[in-house]
């Protein structure tokens, strides 16, 4: 087998695999219409990010532009394949469906969708690393990313001991110090 025929065979196999994957997605997954969660969330748009604070779980999430776009299209009436098509029109650049599935996986894991969605095994294995390998390092900026930050509760924020308090109960608040009698003193 010559190098040219081996290359052609590899290309045909790649195209067949891609066609089978896209066909599988369109036949089996078009019925999945994710819905973004809105209850108990505070949402703040920034230039290229979206901050979402979950008041029930005390967590803040930072969604990059790609993840935010996917989340904004999760209206419960739009299939994942259509989300990819809409994003392609809005961005005026090709959008691989695997980016949408990766974002849906992350959004579901962060509990930013109504209920947990079950992705088929083929799509559940999606990862940022695989997406970078498939799309190339240059496309890494377009890969959906959700960063979670745990916000302290109100009681955790007020954990210093005020003036006259017992130093053994914690750290004196700013401006105070422990005296020899083990009491916080100063102007705190």
Secondary structure, DSSP 8 states (H G I E B T S, - for coil): --HHHHHHHHHHHHHHHHHHHHHHHHHHTTT---BB--TTEEEEE-SSEEEEEETTTTEEEEEEHHHHHHHHT-BSSS-HHHHHHHHHHHHTS---HHHHHHHHHHHHHTT-BSS-----HHHHT--HHHHHHHH-GGGGGGS--EEEEE---HHHHT-SB-TT-BGGGS-B-TTEEE-TTSBEEE--
